[in-house]
Amino acid sequence: MLNILKFLQKNLVYVIPISMLCGLLGGGYVFDARPLKQLIIPVTFIMVYPMMVTLNFRSVLKGHDLKLQLTTQLINFIIVPLIVFTIGKIFLAGEAEKYGLWAVGLFLIGVLPASGMTVSWTGFAKGNKEAATKMLVFGLVIGALAAPVYTKVFMGATVDVDMLHMFQQICIFVFAPLIAGILTQTYLVKKHGKKAWQEVYKPKFPPFSALGVTLIAFLAMSLKAKNILANPGDILTIFVPLIIFYLITYSFLTIAGKLLFRRQDAIAMVFGVVMRDLSIALAIAMTAFKEQGLTIALLISLAYVIQIQSAAWYVKLVPYLFGSAKAVDIQPLEQKSIAG
């Protein structure tokens, strides 16, 4: 079973589109998808809890990278929300209700930064994983508190935003798994030791998160399948603003990173901003906005495809954009140790 989940985790680039296609065909032609809505909360917990268990909260207190962390969160909570709000106004300005709801989905992506994949992709690109972990923790907490307020202020004219209800959903999908994750990690470290935690228990959790992502993508597509099949052009309409959003953020962050920070920190900042927390955004969309949430969730589900694919391509481009890790990071350290 665990080997199957690990396979899902390593191949999310392919598994998520396949899962969404299965949901589209299943919900459109094979079965009645409406009862599946009851699975949203338990599947979301399966998706979020493993990410929380593996977070290294102690790393938040380490290091001296205030400039890096502050810059990242300023981009996350000032620049990115303005970008997604503007893109939504330009590309999702149709008269039908669905356009406004897709704009809400795009905005939710913009105010919920730092997914669990932030650290993983930073590691793949040989960036600063400790800094990326801090970005993840700070972004998670700030985003959870700011999302209801931001959504009300920016999107209140488009959709009815019940701030209290939205915050309650955030507590269910963020703070409850967060507390459970801290308690689980503390218990296992105390009982089995740090070495066993790092080598035996910690690696077992992320594959379950991959399962949750796969299932939630399937659910979202199943529940909206009939609408999508009736209006296939909607997919293209949604993809355009999503692609523009990721192109703008990757370009802006690459330039800012090269100008402001060393290679490892710049890479951490890129993934600390670009890897939006689509899991929590999707969970909030499907529970906090009632029936309208399914339309909002469609855009967020499709964002998974672009986000994962773009991250994989960006890792391949990192040596050309920032130089190789060995040449840029390791060599100066070796010279410093020789000189010292």
Secondary structure as GFF3:
##gff-version 3
##sequence-region A 1 340
A	DSSP	alpha_helix	2	10	.	.	.	ID=ss1
A	DSSP	alpha_helix	12	25	.	.	.	ID=ss2
A	DSSP	pi_helix	26	30	.	.	.	ID=ss3
A	DSSP	three_ten_helix	34	39	.	.	.	ID=ss4
A	DSSP	alpha_helix	40	53	.	.	.	ID=ss5
A	DSSP	three_ten_helix	57	61	.	.	.	ID=ss6
A	DSSP	alpha_helix	66	74	.	.	.	ID=ss7
A	DSSP	pi_helix	75	79	.	.	.	ID=ss8
A	DSSP	alpha_helix	80	91	.	.	.	ID=ss9
A	DSSP	alpha_helix	97	111	.	.	.	ID=ss10
A	DSSP	alpha_helix	117	124	.	.	.	ID=ss11
A	DSSP	alpha_helix	129	155	.	.	.	ID=ss12
A	DSSP	alpha_helix	163	170	.	.	.	ID=ss13
A	DSSP	pi_helix	171	175	.	.	.	ID=ss14
A	DSSP	alpha_helix	176	192	.	.	.	ID=ss15
A	DSSP	alpha_helix	194	196	.	.	.	ID=ss16
A	DSSP	pi_helix	197	201	.	.	.	ID=ss17
A	DSSP	three_ten_helix	202	204	.	.	.	ID=ss18
A	DSSP	alpha_helix	206	230	.	.	.	ID=ss19
A	DSSP	alpha_helix	233	260	.	.	.	ID=ss20
A	DSSP	alpha_helix	263	274	.	.	.	ID=ss21
A	DSSP	alpha_helix	278	288	.	.	.	ID=ss22
A	DSSP	alpha_helix	292	322	.	.	.	ID=ss23
A	DSSP	alpha_helix	325	325	.	.	.	ID=ss24
A	DSSP	pi_helix	326	330	.	.	.	ID=ss25
A	DSSP	alpha_helix	331	339	.	.	.	ID=ss26
###
